Amino acid sequence: PFRIVPKILTYLKLSRVDIAFIQEMHMCKSEALKLKCSWVGKVFSSPGTGKSRGVSVLIHKAVSFTETKIITDKEGRFILVYGQLLDTPIISCNIYAPNADILAFFQNLSQYLLELEGAQIVVGGDFNQILDQDLDRSLPRRGTESKSVVAIRQMTSDLGLNDIWRTMHPEGREYSFYSPPHNVYTRIDYFLISEALVNNSIDSSIGNIVFSDHVPIFLCLGNI
């Protein structure tokens, strides 16, 4: 919600974040512009309404980035920022996926990404899906994978993407969300990155609860 934006921006600054993906901003277009502050040089948003959805990508003033194409949806659920990060073409894609098992969301997202060729890809955010029912749930569950998970797996295969936290923590059990009604912790927030970026990944970590029912997740990349 907009009222906690100053606290979020301060937290990101103290965490020395260069590029931030923020979901559920609950901001209209005019309010999203207020995300630009002392350390934020560029703001790209797909606003939702004042009460739901909304995603933004914030880029630090010290980061050399030139955007060439921006793609957003009408629901405030994803934004693709295509441009040049230093000397590297890159797509920064921030998502807030629907709670429901909506196959078309990830299929459409994958198609947009496939059409933007020749760039490294970082897809991050709230996927609202559990990729591994054993490791990514505090109460493991067996069963058929959702249609959305099947679509995510197809997207990662088609685009050569890697769940970098799981790669770095093959047997790790850490979670990004807690559901009180179900009394279960899950990992539903991810960074999926191009295979070419995996060797440049210094660290991928899951933080602690700060302002939301989701914890922040972090990705540290070396020179790209």
Secondary structure, DSSP 8 states (H G I E B T S, - for coil): -GGGHHHHHHHHHHTT-SEEEEE-----HHHHGGG--SSEEEEEEE---SSS--EEEEEETTS-EEEEEEEE-SSSSEEEEEEEETTEEEEEEEEE--SS--HHHHHHHHHHHHHS-SSEEEEEEE--S-S-TTTTBSS---S---HHHHHHHHHHHHHTEEEHHHHH-TT----SEEETTTTEEE--EEEEEEHHHHTTEEEEEE---SSSSB--EEEEE---
